[in-house]
């Protein structure tokens, strides 16, 4: 699996990058044929210059693509929420294929 992490308008520290890579690698236990994972980290300006941390994850498997987007006050929290949603999508897809 290829993991591609992109930051928009800022530079992520190595701690955040390694946190994301470690968590993404665990997705292989839910789907064995993941070919690529794209993670986008963005700062979203809303009102009063409060920047929400937005995480988008695009997961590519043969003949299917999963996509989730979450935002919160920290990248770790946004990423964890996005991962939970992604795991639910993967499980639903596997259930449909099994049926």
N, C-alpha and C positions, 0 to 999 in steps of 0.2 A: 504494500500500500504506500502510495506517495502522499506525503502530507505537505501542503503548501499553506503557509501562514502569511497573510498580508495585512499590514497596518496602513490605515488611511490618515494622513496629516499628523502622525506622531511616530515615535520609535518605541517599541515595546521592550521592556527589560528582559534579560535572559531568564529570570525566574518565571515570568508569565509564559514565555515561549516553551520552556521545559514542562510547565504545568499542563499546557494545552497538548503538547506532544504525548505526554504520559497518558492523559485521559483518552485521547483519540486512539492510541494504540490498543486500548481495551475494547474498542468497538468490534474488533475481529472475533470476539467471542459471541457476538450477536449475528454477524453475517460473515461467512468465510471468504467471500469473493469480492471484497471491497477493493477497488482499484485505485481510487484517489479520494482525498479529503481536502477541500479548500476551506480555510477558515479566514474570515475577514473581520478585523477589529476596527471599529470606527468610533469616533467621538461625535455625538449628536448634540448640536446646540438647540436648546428649546428656549424657554423664557428665562430671563434674568441671568444669562450665561451659565446656567447649571448644565453641565455636560453629562448627558447620559452615555453610558458605555454600551455600545451595540455590538453584538456578536452574531455573525451569520456563518452557518456551516452548510456546505454543499458536499454531499457524499455520493460518490459515483460507484455503482455496481453494474455488472452487465445487464443491459436492457432496462435500467431504472436509475433514477436520480432522486435523492432525498434532499430536502432543503428546510432549514429552520432559521428563525431570526428571533433574538431576544434582546431586551435592553434592561439595564438596571443601573445602580450607582457604582458598581464595580465590575471589572471584566470577568473576574472569577465567578461571581454570582450569575452574570449573564451567560457565561459559558456553561456553567452547571445546569442552568435551566434549559438551555438549548440542547445540551447532551441528553437530558431526560426526555425531551420532546422527540429527539432523533431516535432514541432507543424504542420509544412507543411506536413511531412510524415503522421502524424496521420489523418489530414484532408483528404488527398488523399485516404488513406485506407478506411475511413468512406464513402467517396463519391463512391468508387468502391463497397462497401458492399450495399449501398443504391440503386445502379443502377441495 
